[in-house]
């Protein structure tokens, strides 16, 4: 790892504190093999897996509440 990409323990602690106070975490499980399919779909859409799943949930909630 190069010097430019190293993160100090203090930096990581600050990031973890920020994430903990500003985000909720949900663990989701999928059947074996589904993870790779989701990863490929997210990549094809030009998104991270997290944003891909968040968008899917948002779209479903919007559709169901309409």
C-alpha positions in Angstrom: 0.0 0.0 0.0 1.5 3.4 -0.9 1.9 6.2 1.6 -0.9 8.2 -0.2 -3.6 5.6 0.4 -2.7 4.8 4.0 -5.3 5.8 6.6 -4.2 6.5 10.1 -6.0 4.9 13.0 -7.3 8.3 14.1 -8.7 8.9 10.6 -10.4 5.5 10.5 -11.8 6.1 14.0 -13.2 9.5 12.9 -14.8 7.9 9.8 -16.3 5.1 11.9 -17.7 7.6 14.4 -19.3 9.7 11.6 -20.8 6.6 9.9 -22.2 5.3 13.2 -23.9 8.6 14.0 -25.2 9.3 10.4 -26.2 6.0 8.9 -28.2 2.9 9.8 -26.7 -0.4 8.9 -28.8 -3.4 7.6 -27.4 -6.8 7.0 -29.1 -8.6 4.1 -28.6 -12.2 3.1 -29.0 -13.7 -0.4 -28.9 -17.3 -1.6 -25.5 -18.5 -2.7 -24.5 -17.2 -6.1 -26.8 -14.1 -5.9 -24.1 -11.9 -4.6 -22.0 -12.2 -7.8 -25.1 -11.6 -10.0 -25.9 -8.4 -8.0 -22.3 -7.2 -8.3 -22.3 -7.7 -12.0 -25.6 -5.9 -12.4 -24.4 -3.0 -10.3 -21.2 -2.8 -12.3 -23.2 -2.8 -15.5 -25.3 0.1 -14.2 -22.1 2.0 -13.2 -23.0 1.9 -9.5 -21.6 0.4 -6.3 -23.5 -2.6 -4.9 -24.6 -0.4 -2.0 -26.1 2.3 -4.2 -27.6 -0.3 -6.6 -29.5 -2.0 -3.7 -30.5 1.3 -2.1 -32.0 2.4 -5.5 -33.9 -0.9 -5.9 -35.4 -0.5 -2.4 -36.3 3.1 -3.0 -37.9 2.3 -6.3 -39.9 -0.5 -4.7 -41.1 1.6 -1.8 -42.1 4.4 -4.2 -44.0 2.0 -6.4 -45.8 0.3 -3.5 -46.8 3.6 -1.9 -48.1 5.1 -5.2 
